[in-house]
């Protein structure tokens, strides 16, 4: 069973790494903002195609995390005297499940409501009316805020994942979450040209 658990951990970690997508989406959006007008040109078509074509992959990664997480719990239960209830009673694991469900809800909101509205407003990517430009800008800002929140939640889930396996004090969890929040804020407000710096 150790091999199965190790395999599941690797799959789980790789799936979690793919959740770094919000960071790259923020980087792309910040680069588009830096270009300035005109709104509706080929750059916008390129950016929108990248963003909207990643949502299905994100659903797959989230499903992999959910299924993989439950399989990890099952593998841990089969090798210990603990029950599934013991693991689901662990606040870090429960928080990870809730975080993943929130992220799936946010992604659904963007995929089914926000992105189709942006696509409709852009139409054929020609000259846009002023009201369409304002609405697109508003929707893009909402999507950017959601990507930032999603990025923070992904970091939080990763931190809690390590905490649930290794177990470290609550103060360290709080510090790590604060550092994650600072990094998300920096990613939201700048191009992060030099990474952490």
C-alpha positions as CSV (number, residue, x, y, z in Angstrom):
1,X,0.0,0.0,0.0
2,X,3.0,2.3,0.4
3,X,3.5,2.4,-3.3
4,X,-0.1,3.2,-3.9
5,X,0.0,6.1,-1.4
6,X,3.3,7.4,-2.9
7,X,1.7,7.3,-6.4
8,X,-1.4,9.1,-5.2
9,X,0.7,11.8,-3.5
10,X,2.6,12.4,-6.6
11,X,-0.6,12.7,-8.7
12,X,-2.1,14.9,-6.1
13,X,1.0,17.2,-6.0
14,X,1.2,17.4,-9.8
15,X,-2.5,18.3,-10.0
16,X,-2.0,20.9,-7.3
17,X,0.9,22.4,-9.3
18,X,-1.3,22.8,-12.3
19,X,-3.5,25.1,-10.1
20,X,-0.8,27.7,-10.5
21,X,-2.8,28.8,-13.6
22,X,-4.4,31.8,-11.9
23,X,-0.9,33.3,-11.4
24,X,-0.2,33.0,-15.1
25,X,-3.6,34.4,-16.0
26,X,-2.9,37.4,-13.8
27,X,0.5,37.9,-15.5
28,X,-1.2,37.8,-18.9
29,X,-4.0,40.2,-17.8
30,X,-1.5,42.6,-16.3
31,X,0.5,42.6,-19.5
32,X,-2.6,43.4,-21.5
33,X,-3.4,46.3,-19.2
34,X,0.1,47.7,-19.8
35,X,-0.5,47.7,-23.6
36,X,-3.4,50.1,-23.2
37,X,-6.1,50.9,-25.9
38,X,-7.5,50.0,-28.3
39,X,-9.9,47.5,-26.8
40,X,-11.1,44.8,-29.2
41,X,-8.0,44.2,-31.3
42,X,-6.2,41.0,-32.0
43,X,-4.4,41.1,-28.7
44,X,-7.8,40.9,-26.9
45,X,-8.8,37.9,-29.1
46,X,-5.6,36.2,-28.3
47,X,-5.9,36.8,-24.5
48,X,-9.5,35.8,-24.3
49,X,-8.9,32.6,-26.2
50,X,-6.1,31.7,-23.8
51,X,-8.2,32.4,-20.7
52,X,-11.4,30.7,-21.8
53,X,-9.7,27.6,-23.2
54,X,-8.1,26.9,-19.8
55,X,-11.3,26.5,-17.8
56,X,-12.1,23.0,-18.8
57,X,-8.5,21.9,-17.9
58,X,-8.9,23.6,-14.5
59,X,-12.1,21.6,-13.9
60,X,-10.2,18.4,-14.8
61,X,-7.4,19.4,-12.4
62,X,-9.9,20.2,-9.6
63,X,-11.6,16.8,-10.2
64,X,-8.2,15.1,-10.0
65,X,-7.5,16.8,-6.7
66,X,-10.8,15.9,-5.2
67,X,-10.7,12.2,-6.3
68,X,-7.0,11.9,-5.5
69,X,-7.6,13.5,-2.1
70,X,-10.3,11.0,-1.2
71,X,-8.1,8.1,-2.5
72,X,-5.3,9.4,-0.3
73,X,-7.6,9.3,2.7
74,X,-8.7,5.8,1.8
75,X,-5.1,4.7,1.4
76,X,-4.2,6.2,4.8
77,X,-7.2,4.6,6.5
78,X,-6.3,1.1,5.1
79,X,-2.8,1.4,6.7
80,X,-3.8,2.7,10.1
81,X,-6.3,2.2,12.9
82,X,-7.9,5.6,12.0
83,X,-11.2,5.8,10.2
84,X,-12.4,8.0,7.3
85,X,-14.2,10.1,9.9
86,X,-11.0,10.7,11.7
87,X,-9.4,12.1,8.6
88,X,-12.4,14.1,7.6
89,X,-12.5,15.5,11.1
90,X,-9.1,17.0,10.6
91,X,-9.7,20.7,10.2
92,X,-7.0,21.1,7.5
93,X,-8.4,18.3,5.3
94,X,-11.9,19.6,5.8
95,X,-10.7,23.2,4.9
96,X,-9.0,21.8,1.7
97,X,-12.3,20.2,0.6
98,X,-14.2,23.4,1.2
99,X,-11.6,25.4,-0.6
100,X,-11.7,23.1,-3.6
101,X,-15.5,23.4,-3.8
102,X,-15.3,27.2,-3.5
103,X,-12.7,27.2,-6.3
104,X,-14.9,25.0,-8.5
105,X,-17.9,27.4,-7.9
106,X,-15.8,30.4,-8.8
107,X,-14.5,28.7,-11.9
108,X,-18.1,27.8,-12.9
109,X,-19.2,31.3,-12.4
110,X,-16.4,32.6,-14.7
111,X,-16.9,29.8,-17.3
112,X,-20.7,29.9,-17.5
113,X,-21.5,33.6,-16.9
114,X,-18.6,36.0,-17.1
115,X,-16.7,34.6,-20.1
116,X,-19.7,34.2,-22.4
117,X,-20.7,37.7,-21.6
118,X,-17.3,39.0,-22.5
119,X,-17.3,37.0,-25.7
120,X,-20.8,38.4,-26.6
121,X,-19.7,42.0,-26.0
122,X,-16.6,41.6,-28.1
123,X,-18.6,40.1,-31.0
124,X,-16.3,40.0,-34.0
125,X,-13.6,42.0,-32.2
126,X,-14.3,45.1,-34.3
127,X,-14.9,48.7,-33.2
128,X,-16.7,48.6,-29.8
129,X,-19.3,51.0,-28.5
130,X,-18.3,52.9,-25.3
131,X,-20.9,51.0,-23.2
132,X,-19.5,47.7,-24.4
133,X,-15.9,48.8,-23.5
134,X,-17.0,49.8,-20.0
135,X,-18.9,46.5,-19.5
136,X,-15.9,44.4,-20.7
137,X,-13.5,46.3,-18.5
138,X,-15.8,45.7,-15.5
139,X,-16.1,42.0,-16.3
140,X,-12.4,41.7,-16.8
141,X,-11.7,43.3,-13.4
142,X,-14.1,40.9,-11.7
143,X,-12.4,38.0,-13.4
144,X,-9.0,39.3,-12.4
145,X,-10.2,39.6,-8.8
146,X,-11.6,36.0,-8.9
147,X,-8.3,34.8,-10.3
148,X,-6.5,36.4,-7.4
149,X,-8.8,34.9,-4.9
150,X,-8.5,31.5,-6.6
151,X,-4.7,31.8,-6.5
152,X,-4.8,32.6,-2.8
153,X,-7.1,29.6,-2.2
154,X,-4.8,27.3,-4.2
155,X,-1.9,28.4,-2.1
156,X,-4.0,28.0,1.1
157,X,-4.9,24.4,0.1
158,X,-1.3,23.6,-0.6
159,X,-0.2,24.9,2.8
160,X,-3.0,23.0,4.5
161,X,-2.1,19.9,2.6
162,X,1.5,20.0,4.0
163,X,0.1,20.8,7.4
164,X,-2.2,17.8,7.3
165,X,0.7,15.4,6.6
166,X,3.5,17.1,8.5
167,X,1.6,18.9,11.2
168,X,3.0,22.3,12.2
169,X,1.8,24.9,14.7
170,X,-1.2,27.2,13.9
171,X,1.1,30.3,14.1
172,X,3.2,28.9,11.2
173,X,0.1,28.2,9.2
174,X,-1.0,31.8,9.8
175,X,2.4,33.2,8.8
176,X,2.4,31.1,5.6
177,X,-1.1,32.2,4.7
178,X,-0.1,35.8,5.3
179,X,2.9,35.4,3.0
180,X,0.7,33.8,0.4
181,X,-1.8,36.7,0.6
182,X,1.1,39.2,0.1
183,X,2.3,37.4,-2.9
184,X,-1.2,37.3,-4.4
185,X,-1.6,41.0,-3.8
186,X,1.7,41.7,-5.5
187,X,0.7,39.5,-8.4
188,X,-2.6,41.3,-8.6
189,X,-1.1,44.8,-8.6
190,X,2.1,44.4,-10.6
191,X,3.7,42.4,-13.5
192,X,6.0,40.6,-11.0
193,X,8.8,41.0,-13.6
194,X,11.4,39.7,-11.2
195,X,9.4,36.9,-9.5
196,X,9.5,37.1,-5.7
197,X,11.5,40.3,-5.8
